[in-house]
Amino acid sequence: MKLATVDDTRAFGRRLASFLRPGDLVLLTGPLGAGKTAMAQGIGAGLGVTDAITSPTFVIARVHRGRTPLVHADAYRLGDSADPRAEIDDLDLDASADDAVTVVEWGAGLVEQLNDEYLLVRIDRLDDDTRVVDLVPHGGDWAARLARLTADQQGDQ
């Protein structure tokens, strides 16, 4: 799907949040500036998070309280370490995984071991700043939830 603006990316994140539940793992991938943090902001808003959601690059992970807690992590700097999976384990993201939605930027190839079932969100930014979003379900009932999300979105158009 194509999202014309950053605000559209946040709005889609809010819509996606309505299909998320505690225990879900969402991986956001894409180049710098693609809109990963904007998507996380929308997801947070949809989960009832009221505090500011910013890129967690320098703190690596933040927990945001809302109707459903959001664990927002960034694995960008971990990819350069000798053992990035060990660093992910050290973050203890799975400690709150059952009670929160966990969203990890730059997590593809690093955090999939946290949950057998997860959603991969690929975001790319075109030259005109349009975002192209591809949702890839992995296990569980993700395919069914995405079918409902797609049907819901088409109904709104």
N, C-alpha and C positions, 0 to 999 in steps of 0.2 A: 504494500500500500504506500501511497505517497502522502506526505504531510508537508504543506506549503511553508509553514512558519514554525518557529520555536514554540510559540503558544499552542499551535496545533499538536506539537509533540507532547507538551505537558497535558493537553486535553485528552490525547489518546492514552497517556499514562494513567490519568484519572479513570478513564473508562476501563482500562485493563485491570486496575485495582479492584473493581467490582467483581472480578472473576478470580481474585486471589484469596487465599485463606492461610491461617497460621500453618507453618511447616513448609510452605512453598519456597522454592529456590528459583530466582530469575537471574539469568546471566545477560548482561548488556555488553555487546561488542560492536566495535566500529572504530574508525580513525579518530584522532584528536579533533574535537569540534563537531563531531557528528550529531550530538544531542543526547548522549548517554545520561548526563546529569539532569538535563531537562526532563527526560523520561522518568528518572528516579524521583524528581520533584513532583511530577504528576501522579505517580504511583503513591507517593507519600500523602499528597493532598487527598487522594481517593481513599486512603486508609485512615484519614482523620488526623494526620500529623499536622500540628500547628506551628512548630518551630521551623526555622529556616533549614532547608536541605541544600548543602553545598557539596562540592566535590570533596570526597574524603581522602584525596591523594596523600596529604601529609600526615594525617592521623590514621590512615588505612581503614578504620571502621568506626562507625557511629551507630548508636541505638537511639531511635526516635520513638517517642511515645505517641500513641493515637488510639483509636478504637481497636485497631490491630497494630501492634508494634512493628516498626520497620528497622531492620538491621541493614545499613547501607555501607558497603565495603568497596574498596578500590584495590585491585591486585596489580595495578600498573607498575609500581616500583618492585613488586615481588618477582616479576618475570626475569629480572637481571641477577637474582641471587643464585647461588650454587644449587640450592634445593628449595625452590619456591613452594612445593607442596608441603614441606615441613614448616615453612613460615605460615602457610595457610592454617595448618594444624595448630600452630602456636597462637593464632588469633582466636581460637576456640569458638569459631562461628557456629559450630554445631551445638554449642551449649544452650543457645536460645532459639535454635531452629524450629523446635516444635511449637513455640509460643509466638513466633513472629514470621513475617514475610522477610526473606533475606534477598536483597538485590546486590549483585556484585558487578561492578564495572571492570572491564578487562579480565573477567574471570574465566573465559573459555580456555580449556586445556589445563586449568589449575584447580578449579573448585567442584568439578562435577562429582567428585567422590563424596561430597557432603550429602548428596541425595540421589537416589536412583532415578527419581522423577524430577525433571526441571524443565524450565522454558528458556530457550535461547532466543534473545531478541537481537537481531542484526540490524544496525542502523548505519546507513551511508548517507553522506551529504553530497548532493550534486552541485555543479558550478553555480546554479541559481539559488542556492541555499535550501532547496527542497530536500526533505529527508525521505529516504526510501527505507521502509521498515519491513523486515521479514521475520515472522514468528515461526520458530521451529520447536515443536513439542518433542519431549523425550520422556517416554514412559507414562505410567499412571493414566489419569483421565484428561491429560492435557489436550489431546486431539479433540475430545468432546467439548471441553471448555472453550477452545479456540473456535470451534464450529458455532457455538452459541454467541461468542463475541462477534464473529463475522456476521451472523444473521442479525444480531442486535444493531450492529453498525449500519448494515444495509437498510434496515428498517427506519433508521433515522435520516436517511438521505432522501 
